[in-house]
Amino acid sequence: MPFIPQASSAAGRVDAVFLFILVLSAVFLLFITATLVWFVIRYNRKRHPRGVDIEGNGWLEFAWTAIPTLIFITMFLYGWTNYSYMREVPRDAMVIEVTGRQWAWSFRYPNGKRTSHLLLAADRPVKLELHSLDVIHGFFIAAFRIKQDVVPGKVNYTWFVPTQLGTFDIECTVICGVSHAIMNAKAVVVPVEDFEAWYFGEEDDIPARFLKPASPAPAPAPDPAMALLERKSCTACHSVDGSPMVGPTLKGIYGMEGTVLDRDGRERTVRIDDDYLRRAILDPAAEITRGYPPAMPETVMTEDELRRMVDYIRNLR
């Protein structure tokens, strides 16, 4: 039984290749080590005070060249069959756009819904198209045995069929800045009927019951506004306690004046009020706070979500 669940169609194939190479390497390591020890003992200086030159052995040299070559070819072909399988996407696969940025993932479904976690239907093929808004990231789901670089200016892809219900970690495997360690998300695999109920329903966010495992003791209810900030990945760049991050803190900014740069690079002073916060959330590239990078993507929100977020920032002192 593997230490990490085999939760996708590719997992068993990847593990088989890994196990084949691991066992083969272990066998040769033991053979070479035993041979080395035998030669040290058999031909030590006490038994053979005067060394004898060996002119060569054509069959032996052929054997230690041909056998490793055949082994490497076998490993290559075994790996190539899996690589080919993992690059041939089924025609009926659902295409989900994955966007990586410092330091969060976002997922866009064919019907336009956007989420900060990946909701999947069990036993249905999925193709992920991977984009980066800033630097190189690495999209990795260990339980699915998939890992793909996410490169600015290039669209990479991967595909799989989730085969096991549950919640699995999504991680970034490329050091992408100071908050690289928190660039995580969840892949949640649910029955087809539950996925379709969400996909064709009116709610954009993934239902909380899919993201939290059952617990015998009820956990305290989180602050709804803070939970909203986390779902929209705002806390990946903005703190709520005044600590410095890649973006300006949200604590105590309401009512202050700040300097921003418009799309033409002109500076102007703005007062941080309800109207400014709405503009900054929905169209962040229009006014960039001076001294901070233009790293914030456009955020899709309902009117109710926008109102709750503005109210939260207004009262954050």
WOPEQUI-V709590 format. One record per residue. N is the residue number from 1. PSI is psi as a letter, one per 40 degrees, with the letter a starting at -180 (none if undefined). Layout:
BEGIN
N&PSI / N&PSI
END
This chain:
BEGIN
1&h / 2&i / 3&d / 4&h / 5&i / 6&g / 7&e / 8&i / 9&d / 10&e / 11&d / 12&d / 13&d / 14&d / 15&d / 16&d / 17&d / 18&d / 19&d / 20&d / 21&d / 22&d / 23&d / 24&d / 25&d / 26&d / 27&d / 28&d / 29&d / 30&d / 31&d / 32&d / 33&d / 34&d / 35&d / 36&d / 37&d / 38&d / 39&d / 40&d / 41&d / 42&d / 43&f / 44&i / 45&d / 46&d / 47&d / 48&g / 49&d / 50&h / 51&i / 52&h / 53&i / 54&h / 55&d / 56&i / 57&h / 58&d / 59&d / 60&d / 61&d / 62&d / 63&d / 64&e / 65&d / 66&d / 67&d / 68&d / 69&d / 70&d / 71&d / 72&d / 73&d / 74&d / 75&d / 76&d / 77&d / 78&d / 79&d / 80&d / 81&d / 82&d / 83&d / 84&d / 85&d / 86&e / 87&e / 88&h / 89&h / 90&i / 91&d / 92&e / 93&h / 94&h / 95&h / 96&h / 97&h / 98&h / 99&h / 100&h / 101&i / 102&h / 103&g / 104&i / 105&i / 106&i / 107&h / 108&h / 109&i / 110&d / 111&e / 112&e / 113&i / 114&h / 115&i / 116&e / 117&i / 118&h / 119&h / 120&i / 121&h / 122&h / 123&f / 124&h / 125&i / 126&h / 127&h / 128&h / 129&h / 130&h / 131&i / 132&h / 133&e / 134&c / 135&a / 136&h / 137&i / 138&h / 139&h / 140&h / 141&h / 142&d / 143&d / 144&e / 145&f / 146&h / 147&h / 148&h / 149&i / 150&h / 151&h / 152&h / 153&e / 154&i / 155&h / 156&i / 157&i / 158&i / 159&i / 160&i / 161&h / 162&h / 163&e / 164&h / 165&i / 166&a / 167&h / 168&i / 169&h / 170&h / 171&i / 172&h / 173&e / 174&h / 175&h / 176&e / 177&a / 178&d / 179&f / 180&d / 181&d / 182&e / 183&g / 184&i / 185&a / 186&i / 187&h / 188&h / 189&h / 190&i / 191&i / 192&d / 193&d / 194&d / 195&d / 196&d / 197&d / 198&d / 199&d / 200&e / 201&a / 202&d / 203&h / 204&d / 205&i / 206&h / 207&h / 208&d / 209&d / 210&d / 211&e / 212&h / 213&i / 214&i / 215&h / 216&d / 217&h / 218&h / 219&i / 220&i / 221&h / 222&i / 223&h / 224&d / 225&d / 226&d / 227&d / 228&d / 229&d / 230&d / 231&d / 232&e / 233&f / 234&d / 235&e / 236&d / 237&e / 238&h / 239&i / 240&e / 241&e / 242&e / 243&i / 244&h / 245&a / 246&d / 247&i / 248&i / 249&i / 250&e / 251&h / 252&e / 253&d / 254&h / 255&e / 256&i / 257&i / 258&i / 259&h / 260&i / 261&h / 262&a / 263&d / 264&e / 265&e / 266&h / 267&i / 268&i / 269&h / 270&i / 271&h / 272&g / 273&a / 274&d / 275&d / 276&d / 277&d / 278&d / 279&d / 280&d / 281&d / 282&d / 283&g / 284&d / 285&e / 286&d / 287&h / 288&h / 289&h / 290&h / 291&e / 292&i / 293&i / 294&g / 295&e / 296&h / 297&i / 298&h / 299&h / 300&h / 301&i / 302&i / 303&d / 304&d / 305&d / 306&d / 307&d / 308&d / 309&d / 310&d / 311&d / 312&d / 313&d / 314&d / 315&e / 316&h / 317&none
END
